[in-house]
Amino acid sequence: MKGVSTTSSARTPARPSGGPEAPLSLCSREPRVPAERLVAEMVPPPRFDAVRFGTYVPDPAQPSQQEAVRVLRDFAAGIGEDGGDAGGFRRWFRRSRGAGTGAAGGPRGVYLDGGYGVGKTHLLASLWHAAPAPPERKAFGTFVELTNLVGALGFQETVRTLGGHRLLCIDEFELDDPGDTVLVSTLLGRLVEQGVALAATSNTLPGKLGEGRFAAADFLREIQGLSAHFRALRIDGEDYRHRGLPEAPEPGDDAEVSRVAHATAGAALDAFPELLRHLTTIHPSRYGALCDGVSAVCLTGVHPVPDQATALRLVVLADRLYDREVPVLASGVPFDRLFGEEMLQGGYRKKYFRAISRLTALARDARELGAG
């Protein structure tokens, strides 16, 4: 489970005499994640700890979902062949339809492309669990966690550490700046040379990474190099989080949110504007640790985010809350109004739609908190 080794300066509010325990506050926390624990904690998050290929429920109307399960099962089996050397992958690519010759120098990974909510992370975590290698020789993390690992350990040490792995799974693959493009392209190239199998998820095809966010054409060689490592696997479908479900509940008022926070053990209560300010003081790689031990997040005064930098930080927090299955109860505007039209039509739109989808699911979960 991620985050177990983190430390925090958070102080639990004192329990009033004869009254309920006061809520926690995310704004009082300044988590620290020891660098030596980063690799050990690169495992599927709690929400996806028990998922397997057999627990994935393909949409009968979307054949690509069942096909993805078949291809990934074969891919997992290929990791175990020949002790994990290139021979197993050459045979896997020959067996896979449309995969080409699989000759040396060809792709050594699979890239799950599709809209938000089609189960890409479920499938990626299932691949991690199915791969016939001990946990210490396979890693699972988000793109942010991978780049943070390089920052903490240094490039050469990251190559040395991950180079001994059989599988690296990268969730939410996004290239938001040229520095990340060069860094990740070089890192993955070095890992492939050492026989590491790659798997990634994103809402953007590997050849289109960075498009609309920076001058991708200036880094075409690096982007094409990244694309060459993967066989793209398209997964179609609608967002399973809202398939056949009613609309998310309307936000409550401040009094209701405060009441639920005080009545729920381990809940955090924060004013949304203050939380946004606090997020600027913490690196996004530590947002997961920010949520450690929190059973629910209660927010008052939710309003549309004012700028892109704030919006992107909120996206990361939403991802970490969703990973940890932390319900979110809020007052103010509905979550589908967090991001303005300009943001929803810009280069980061897929991130914002993913955040809306996940926060809506967590708001639905939070309805049970207010039932009492």
Number of C-alpha atoms within 10 A of each C-alpha: 14 20 23 12 16 18 16 14 10 15 10 14 11 11 11 9 7 6 8 13 19 20 26 27 23 24 20 16 19 19 21 17 18 12 14 12 14 20 20 17 18 24 21 26 21 14 16 19 15 13 19 17 19 8 11 15 12 18 15 10 9 13 13 17 23 15 15 20 19 13 17 23 17 17 26 22 17 24 25 16 16 11 13 20 17 24 16 17 29 21 16 23 24 14 16 16 9 9 15 14 15 20 15 11 12 17 24 25 23 21 26 28 21 20 20 23 20 20 23 25 23 21 24 27 25 25 24 23 22 17 20 20 18 10 17 15 17 24 22 25 25 21 22 19 19 24 19 18 21 17 12 16 16 12 16 11 13 19 19 13 14 22 21 15 21 26 28 24 28 25 24 18 23 21 23 17 13 17 10 16 23 17 14 19 18 16 20 21 16 17 23 18 12 18 19 26 28 22 25 25 27 23 20 20 17 26 16 15 23 24 15 13 14 15 12 20 11 10 16 16 14 20 23 15 19 22 20 18 23 20 22 21 19 17 20 20 20 16 15 16 16 16 10 8 9 8 10 19 15 14 19 17 14 16 11 17 24 20 13 21 27 20 17 18 16 19 24 24 26 23 18 20 14 14 17 17 12 15 20 12 10 16 13 21 20 22 23 22 23 28 22 20 15 20 19 27 26 29 24 24 16 18 16 15 19 11 11 14 10 14 22 17 17 21 20 19 22 24 20 22 25 20 19 21 19 24 25 26 29 28 23 17 16 20 22 16 13 20 21 16 10 10 19 15 11 12 16 19 16 18 22 24 19 19 26 20 22 24 26 22 20 23 23 20 18 21 15 10 16 15 7 8
